[in-house]
Amino acid sequence: MHTPPALGSVALVGAGPGDPELLTLKALRRLEAAQVVVHDHLVGAAILDMIPVGVERIYVGKKASHHTLPQEEISALLLRLARAGKRVVRLKGGDPFVFGRGGEEMETLLAAGITVEIVPGITAALGAGAAFGFPLTHRDHAQSCVFVTGHLKDHSVNLDWPALARPQQTLVFYMGMAGLDTIVTQLQAHGLAPDTPAALIYKATLPEQRLWRSTLAELPDTARRHGVKPPALIVIGSVLRLAAMAPRLPEAPALW
Ligand SMILES: C[S@@+](CC[C@H](N)C(=O)[O-])C[C@H]1O[C@@H](n2cnc3c(N)ncnc32)[C@H](O)[C@@H]1O
């Protein structure tokens, strides 16, 4: 009689913002024990190098609007691998549950009876604050911090602007470069001061990392002048003033 293979398992693992030293010990252990690693483009070479030789790697990378594999197919691939009895690591940039679609993958797998483990990672906003020396909250500057997606399915940015434009708050937009003009226009229209400190942060925690200082009103111009491309964060709020104290910041005009 034919016995079906025992079901495998999937660990949804956060690889952190880029610096391999920011990988958690648990993430490293899961990579070392994996039989297959399914990864995307935000996971850098230094982290992929930690996967033992002989472990199968499957690239399912995604860049905004250049999908290598549609999300449903990624979930279906994970399901197929787990049903074939494999110990699968689904490795994602940052944290799998922060704008990482880890929730959708988890739902598909759990619905099929597959064991899923979540291994958190350091999300890009936390990596950026640490790399450039600004806190996300501070008693004198921000009592709350909001992580926002700047990328919606139909390329529009339709957010709760009155809530986002509140004072004493740090805003971190992920995937916001394409919607930058709308973000800046809407925040100002809802009352956020044009001279609010703002920054564009590219590849935080990696050797190529850059921070461009700006103000809310000047952000689109800053982005165009420097040709800022994803992966980048848009950070808005007066906590950024503390970044000016960080020794590693390049020379920049004293905007804030
Ligand atoms: C699909 S989201 C994934 C976020 C990820 N799950 C996390 O927790 O950081 C991709 C976006 O994250 C941001 N991002 C990821 N890594 C970054 C980094 N090292 N520096 C700046 N932004 C980054 C960019 O806004 C990029 O477009």
Ligand as a Chemical Component Dictionary entry (heavy atoms), coordinates in Angstrom:
data_LIG
# 
_chem_comp.id                   LIG 
_chem_comp.type                 NON-POLYMER 
_chem_comp.pdbx_formal_charge   0 
_chem_comp.three_letter_code    LIG 
# 
loop_
_chem_comp_atom.comp_id 
_chem_comp_atom.atom_id 
_chem_comp_atom.alt_atom_id 
_chem_comp_atom.type_symbol 
_chem_comp_atom.charge 
_chem_comp_atom.model_Cartn_x 
_chem_comp_atom.model_Cartn_y 
_chem_comp_atom.model_Cartn_z 
_chem_comp_atom.pdbx_ordinal 
LIG C1  C1  C 0  7.788  44.443 0.821  1  
LIG S1  S1  S 1  8.423  45.594 1.997  2  
LIG C2  C2  C 0  9.157  44.473 3.104  3  
LIG C3  C3  C 0  9.397  45.021 4.480  4  
LIG C4  C4  C 0  10.058 44.025 5.400  5  
LIG N1  N1  N 0  9.203  42.888 5.672  6  
LIG C5  C5  C 0  10.516 44.666 6.716  7  
LIG O1  O1  O 0  9.980  44.286 7.781  8  
LIG O2  O2  O -1 11.399 45.515 6.683  9  
LIG C6  C6  C 0  9.776  46.295 1.120  10 
LIG C7  C7  C 0  10.073 47.712 1.540  11 
LIG O3  O3  O 0  10.720 47.732 2.791  12 
LIG C8  C8  C 0  11.605 48.813 2.853  13 
LIG N2  N2  N 0  12.964 48.298 3.140  14 
LIG C9  C9  C 0  13.308 47.028 3.337  15 
LIG N3  N3  N 0  14.603 46.915 3.673  16 
LIG C10 C10 C 0  15.087 48.178 3.685  17 
LIG C11 C11 C 0  16.361 48.754 3.977  18 
LIG N4  N4  N 0  17.405 48.001 4.326  19 
LIG N5  N5  N 0  16.484 50.105 3.907  20 
LIG C12 C12 C 0  15.442 50.887 3.570  21 
LIG N6  N6  N 0  14.223 50.402 3.284  22 
LIG C13 C13 C 0  14.047 49.074 3.344  23 
LIG C14 C14 C 0  11.513 49.558 1.538  24 
LIG O4  O4  O 0  10.543 50.571 1.684  25 
LIG C15 C15 C 0  11.026 48.459 0.623  26 
LIG O5  O5  O 0  10.365 48.988 -0.502 27 
# 
loop_
_chem_comp_bond.comp_id 
_chem_comp_bond.atom_id_1 
_chem_comp_bond.atom_id_2 
_chem_comp_bond.value_order 
_chem_comp_bond.pdbx_ordinal 
LIG C1  S1  SING 1  
LIG S1  C2  SING 2  
LIG S1  C6  SING 3  
LIG C2  C3  SING 4  
LIG C3  C4  SING 5  
LIG C4  N1  SING 6  
LIG C4  C5  SING 7  
LIG C5  O1  DOUB 8  
LIG C5  O2  SING 9  
LIG C6  C7  SING 10 
LIG C7  O3  SING 11 
LIG C7  C15 SING 12 
LIG O3  C8  SING 13 
LIG C8  N2  SING 14 
LIG C8  C14 SING 15 
LIG N2  C9  SING 16 
LIG N2  C13 SING 17 
LIG C9  N3  DOUB 18 
LIG N3  C10 SING 19 
LIG C10 C11 SING 20 
LIG C10 C13 DOUB 21 
LIG C11 N4  SING 22 
LIG C11 N5  DOUB 23 
LIG N5  C12 SING 24 
LIG C12 N6  DOUB 25 
LIG N6  C13 SING 26 
LIG C14 O4  SING 27 
LIG C14 C15 SING 28 
LIG C15 O5  SING 29 
# 
